[in-house]
Amino acid sequence: MTLAFWCVLIAALLPYLLIGVAKIGVRGFDNRRPRDWYAQASGFRKRAVWAQQNSFEIFPFFAAAVIIAHLAGAEQSTTDALAIGFVASRIAYAISYLADLHLLRSLVWTAGIACCIALFVVSV
């Protein structure tokens, strides 16, 4: 299994880590109606929910980009580097979202998208 494929696994698990951050230390969380609680969350908990949602949204693009790069025979070291860059950007994105650093969040979001696009470009 390539390093890039491991990065796909890490990216797939990040949303679950983020929702765990939202729930940590919460009293009164109703697991029968979790989306009601998510809608009423505030502060860093709400931002963790939003970061989770964005992580689910970007994941298919990233996973497809890695798989296509692999199938197209892109240089593995380049594919690995771009996949690591994506995961690093998503971790920075989550941290900046939780810390309410909106400009940094937008910058690292852009870096993550750029890594995905670059995966397609190196596949040519």
N, C-alpha and C positions, 0 to 999 in steps of 0.2 A: 504494500500500500504506500502510495506516495505521500510526501509531506503535504501537498496541496489537498489530497483527499482527507487527510487528518484535519486540515483547516476547515473543510466542509463540515465535518462532524462537530468541530468546536463552534462554528457559526450556527449550526442547527441547535446546539444546546444553549447558546447565549440567551435566547428569549426566556427560557425556563429559569435561568439564573436571575434574570431581571425581575420576573414576577415573584421569585422568592425574596428578593430585596424589598419589593413592595409589601409583602406580607409579613416580613420579619418583625416580631414583637407586637403584632396587632392582636388586640383583644376584640372579640365580637365578630370575627370574620365568619360569614355564613357560607359554608361550602356548598349549600344547596342552591344559593343564588349569588355566585361569585361576581357576576357582571354587574349586579346592583352595587356591590361593595366597590368594585373598580370605578364605577361612575361617580361614586361619592368620595373617593379618595382625594387627598389634597397634598400639597407640598411635594416632597421628594417621592412619596409613594405614587402620586398621580403621574409624575414625570417618569417613574420606573415603568408604569403601565404603558405610557406612550412610547417609551423606548422599546418595550417588548413588542408592541404593535409594529413599529417601524422595522424591527429586526426580523419579524415574520415577513414583512412586505419585501425586504431586499434579498432575503435568503434565496428564493428561486433564481433570481438573476445571477447571483454569485455561483450557486451550484451548477447552473447551466454553463456559465462561463468556464469553470474549471473542467467540467466534463468535455466540453467542446474543445478546449485547449488540449486536453489529453488525447481525444480522438483524432484531432487534426495533426498530432505529432509535434506540437510546439515544444521548444526546448524546455526540458523538465526543470532545470534550475531557475529559469525565468518564470515558469508557471508557479513553482514553489514560492519564489520571492514575492510575486504579485498576490498570491493567496495569503501569505503571511502578512503582507501589507494591508490586505483587506481586513483580516482578523484584528490586527493592531488598530486599524481605524475604527472598527466596531467597538472595541474595548474603550478606546478614547471617546467615542461617541457616547457610549453608555455613561461613562464617568462624567463627561461634560453635561449630559442631560440631567443626571442626578444632581449635579452641583449648580444647575441652572446657568450655565455658561453658554448662552445661545449662539454667540458668534463663533466660538471655538467648535461648538457642536455642528454648525453649518459647514465649517471648514473641513472637519474630519469626515463628515457625511460625504462631501464632495470628493475627498481623497478615496473613500471606499468605492464610490461610483466609478472614479477614474481607474481604479484597479480592475474592476469588472470589465470596463471597456477595453483596457489594455490587454486583458486575457483574450478577448476576441481578436484584437489587432495582431497579437503574436501568433494567432492561429492561422493567419493568412499565409 
